[in-house]
Amino acid sequence: MVELANSNWTNFLYHFENNEFLKEYYPTQTSFIEQNRTKFESDEEGILAFPFPILILENKDTIVKANEKSLEFFEKKSFEDFIGKKLDELGIKQDFSDIAPIENQLLLLKTTFEFLPFPKNLEFNTLLFNYTFQQNNYIIWVIPYDKALTREYHQILRTFEELKLILNNIPYIVYLKDKQNRIIKVNQVFCNKFHLTPEEVEGKFADSIFSTEAVRVCREKEKELLSTGKPITGSEERFTINSKIENYFIVERIPLFDGNEIFGILVFAYDITEKKKTEIELRRWKKRFDFVTEATGQAVFERDWETGQVVWTDNIKNLFGFSPKELKTRDKWLEKIIPEDIEAYKKSFQMHCDNLSPYHLTYRILDAEGKQRYVKESGFFLTDEGTIISIVGIISDFTNQKDLEQKVSDYNTFLHVLLDTIPMPIFYEDMEGRIIGCNKSFQEEILKTTKKEFLGKRVEDFPNIFSDDFITKYKETNQKLLNREKVESYDIKIHQTNEAEKDYAIFKSSYKDFDGNFAGIINILIDITDRKKAEEELKKLNIELEKKIEERTRDLQTALEEYKFEVEEHRRVQEILEQANYELKILNETLAEESRKLIVLNEKLAKSESELREANSAKDKFFSIIAHDLRNPLQSILTDAEILDKFFDTFSSDKMREYVNHIYKTSTLLKNLLENLLTWAKAQTGRVVFRPEWININLLINDIVRYIEPTAKNKDIEIVYDKTLDFMVYLDRNIITTVLRNLLSNAIKFSYRNSKVYLQIENFYDGNIPSLRVSVRDEGIGIPKEVRDKLFKIEHNISRPGTEKEHGTGLGLVLCDELIKIHSGKIWVESEEGKGTTFTFTIPINFD
């Protein structure tokens, strides 16, 4: 097992190193793997060097691999005692059949090894992992174990035996734990209190006995003890077992030392459950009373008539800011009444006192902040045989100040939420340049620290983030704002820890306090890193575009010159025709007496004129093709041949092959062009003879595809057709061959590399006439709508370069149209730009 490409060993190591249980209880071993990672890069070496016992299991019960730590833990002499054995053969009563480890995660499993002398009955947190090797599934079983555990375990047992007489006779719960959070020994009080036997507790992890919350609190205290080495006393804690037994204790924890090293923890717990329940019940009643008074916005008081001492509910402080102690006498409360209201208050109070009647008084006080409040006091007198014992009353605040403060608080909360919602980093500073606030984006994206660590500091206090250039520009723009000058936004780079520099656009603005005074500066940062990259890319694209425009301009100039020449030729032909028309007009006037014959002659001349124009147009196109399309390949062949002749003795064989290959391709192009020209010329002169014959359609198509296939392979294009077609047709072999070669060549020319061309053939009846329908479809660039109607007319000269700049004459489709008409058929085109083109023709045939 060494090929990591076929295993998830690396994933196992990652999860092992980052497991919270291992990092807390076995930091030395996890650090060892991190610091010696090269030893664990392969499965084979990693398993052997692993710091814990490790077994590789097949089918969840058969051992196929182990390490030296496993031999030591299970007390085996050699690997032969392990390999190929089932777990139960070795006395390991661990059943994994119902356990399904989660993919790419460590599964924590509590395990005991009762068959071993040690650690018999000790609970272990073992780890399972789904291990994949060469497409086979296994389980990695890791047993976290340290030799020191044996020594510490026996030390805890000796300590308990030494103190056993005392521990079993004191009225406290006592138990001893090891550093792995296992309960090793308990006294009888523990068992009685929680209704458990020693066998049910000893050796078990604390979380197997107590609730999760109780374990969490205990572990926090014990981690502190283990780090400081000092006892922790007087801790009030709640223990819950099986969600049923709940007790409160005062807990004392004492570290057990062997020299300078802690090997365990001695825990004393004193039960205070009954006392705690009484306190809880009292607090509940007090909360109910406080809730009622707070819900009504009132404070309740009772004043002893003889001493003048006053007892208040706690919410008096919430109402007016005074604690009950500050108002412990009646005189203290009278001091809060504003002077204008004190006399009226005393007079009215005395009147009710004389009559022993309930009273309701309204007056003003100054609260703890010196603010004026309107209060309402209602009360009644408790008497004994006409003698006043005490007064019970209610004080309520009916000003709207608290509502106003709540609105202000809500508004401030809204502003903070609004700032945190903005995805752009924002921070603001005071007049001295100290940061006094920011939004969540600035804290997390720029500083990546808590507000406590940067509030009150300046940007120059963070040199690892803000460069000297940033600070210089920052101070310069701040000074401009302080001088009431306008500051434009500017771009700057900011370095972020463990990340590359980023570009930001910074917008600044001053802000004022409620009095209209200048209070500080707000800074808004917008990440423009992507925009900067796009601008660089745009510059490169502009340079490339300018080059292409120059090249295109030169091409257009050349084409314009050629166009001017053709226009001049057309003008000369037009002059000849106009002269002929003039002469005919004179002739018509001269031969007026022969009107009947002249009319017939004029009709013939008109027809001749039309045919002459078409002939001249065809001739012009024909000569244009010869002048341009024949001249270019001939010139290319001559140039290559001249270079070969001149440098024949100096060229390498590869270089010569390159020129010969080019001459061959150009000659092939010239040959195909000449064939089309000759065929078209024959069609124009009526020398194409229609010679139908019986032909097997399969043989015909295979010959045509075999001819055109090398051209398709040059562009990695596949010609797709039904090779199982097998029926006889009565048609002209040469005409159909020429047409299909041209259509397939066109489809390949305008197709993209690595695409397909589809050839579809079917026989059908057009009415009662046996016919053949042939379609050639490509997935190429398509044909613009305005061009489609002109494809089959020679006078429009439709010729476009292919997907790889292949040239053509535009004559192929014109020739196809002529030949299909000779075969009494019709041809048409369907196309969509960017998706491809389909040429279809139908011809009448006999098929069998």
Stockholm file with secondary structure:
# STOCKHOLM 1.0

chainA/1-848         MVELANSNWTNFLYHFENNEFLKEYYPTQTSFIEQNRTKFESDEEGILAFPFPILILENKDTIVKANEKSLEFFEKKSFEDFIGKKLDELGIKQDFSDIAPIENQLLLLKTTFEFLPFPKNLEFNTLLFNYTFQQNNYIIWVIPYDKALTREYHQILRTFEELKLILNNIPYIVYLKDKQNRIIKVNQVFCNKFHLTPEEVEGKFADSIFSTEAVRVCREKEKELLSTGKPITGSEERFTINSKIENYFIVERIPLFDGNEIFGILVFAYDITEKKKTEIELRRWKKRFDFVTEATGQAVFERDWETGQVVWTDNIKNLFGFSPKELKTRDKWLEKIIPEDIEAYKKSFQMHCDNLSPYHLTYRILDAEGKQRYVKESGFFLTDEGTIISIVGIISDFTNQKDLEQKVSDYNTFLHVLLDTIPMPIFYEDMEGRIIGCNKSFQEEILKTTKKEFLGKRVEDFPNIFSDDFITKYKETNQKLLNREKVESYDIKIHQTNEAEKDYAIFKSSYKDFDGNFAGIINILIDITDRKKAEEELKKLNIELEKKIEERTRDLQTALEEYKFEVEEHRRVQEILEQANYELKILNETLAEESRKLIVLNEKLAKSESELREANSAKDKFFSIIAHDLRNPLQSILTDAEILDKFFDTFSSDKMREYVNHIYKTSTLLKNLLENLLTWAKAQTGRVVFRPEWININLLINDIVRYIEPTAKNKDIEIVYDKTLDFMVYLDRNIITTVLRNLLSNAIKFSYRNSKVYLQIENFYDGNIPSLRVSVRDEGIGIPKEVRDKLFKIEHNISRPGTEKEHGTGLGLVLCDELIKIHSGKIWVESEEGKGTTFTFTIPINFD
#=GR chainA/1-848 SS CCCGGGBCHHHHHHHHHTCHHHHHHCHHHHHHHHHTGGGGSSHHHHHHTCSSCEEEEETTTEEEEECHHHHHHHTCSSGGGTTTCBGGGGTCCCCCTTCCCCTTSCEEEEEECTTSSTTTTCEEEEEEEEEEETTEEEEEEECCCCTHHHHHHHHHHHHHHHHHHHHTTSSSEEEEECTTSBEEEECHHHHHHHTCCHHHHTTCBGGGTBCHHHHHHHHHHHHHHHHHCCCEEEEEEEEEETTTEEEEEEEEEEEEEETTEEEEEEEEEEECHHHHHHHHHHHHHHHHHHHHHHHTTEEEEEEETTTCBEEECTTHHHHHSCCGGGGCBHHHHHTTBCHHHHHHHHHHHHHHHHHTCCEEEEEEEECTTSCEEEEEEEEEEEEETTEEEEEEEEEEECCSHHHHHHHHHHHHHHHHHHHHHSSSCEEEEETTSCEEEECHHIIIIIICSCHHHHTTCCGGGCTTTSCHHHHHHHHHHHHHHHTTCCCCCEEEEECCTTSCCEEEEEEEEEEECTTSCEEEEEEEEEECHHHHHHHHHHHHHHHHHHHHHHHHHHHHHHHHHHHHHHHHHHHHHHHHHHHHHHHHHHHHHHTGGGHHHHHHHHHHHHHHHHHHHHHHHHHHHHHHHIIIIIHHHHHHHHHHHHHHHHSTTTSCHHHHHHHHHHHHHHHHHHHHHHHHHHHHHHHHTTCCCCCCEEEEHHHHHHHHHHHHHHHHHHTTCEEECCTTCCCEEEECHHHHHHHHHHHHHHHHHTSCTTCEEEEEEEEEEETTEEEEEEEEEECSSCCCHHHHTTTTCGGGCCCCCCTTCCCCCSHHHHHHHHHHHHTTCEEEEEEETTTEEEEEEEEECEEC
#=GC SS_cons         CCCGGGBCHHHHHHHHHTCHHHHHHCHHHHHHHHHTGGGGSSHHHHHHTCSSCEEEEETTTEEEEECHHHHHHHTCSSGGGTTTCBGGGGTCCCCCTTCCCCTTSCEEEEEECTTSSTTTTCEEEEEEEEEEETTEEEEEEECCCCTHHHHHHHHHHHHHHHHHHHHTTSSSEEEEECTTSBEEEECHHHHHHHTCCHHHHTTCBGGGTBCHHHHHHHHHHHHHHHHHCCCEEEEEEEEEETTTEEEEEEEEEEEEEETTEEEEEEEEEEECHHHHHHHHHHHHHHHHHHHHHHHTTEEEEEEETTTCBEEECTTHHHHHSCCGGGGCBHHHHHTTBCHHHHHHHHHHHHHHHHHTCCEEEEEEEECTTSCEEEEEEEEEEEEETTEEEEEEEEEEECCSHHHHHHHHHHHHHHHHHHHHHSSSCEEEEETTSCEEEECHHIIIIIICSCHHHHTTCCGGGCTTTSCHHHHHHHHHHHHHHHTTCCCCCEEEEECCTTSCCEEEEEEEEEEECTTSCEEEEEEEEEECHHHHHHHHHHHHHHHHHHHHHHHHHHHHHHHHHHHHHHHHHHHHHHHHHHHHHHHHHHHHHHTGGGHHHHHHHHHHHHHHHHHHHHHHHHHHHHHHHIIIIIHHHHHHHHHHHHHHHHSTTTSCHHHHHHHHHHHHHHHHHHHHHHHHHHHHHHHHTTCCCCCCEEEEHHHHHHHHHHHHHHHHHHTTCEEECCTTCCCEEEECHHHHHHHHHHHHHHHHHTSCTTCEEEEEEEEEEETTEEEEEEEEEECSSCCCHHHHTTTTCGGGCCCCCCTTCCCCCSHHHHHHHHHHHHTTCEEEEEEETTTEEEEEEEEECEEC
//
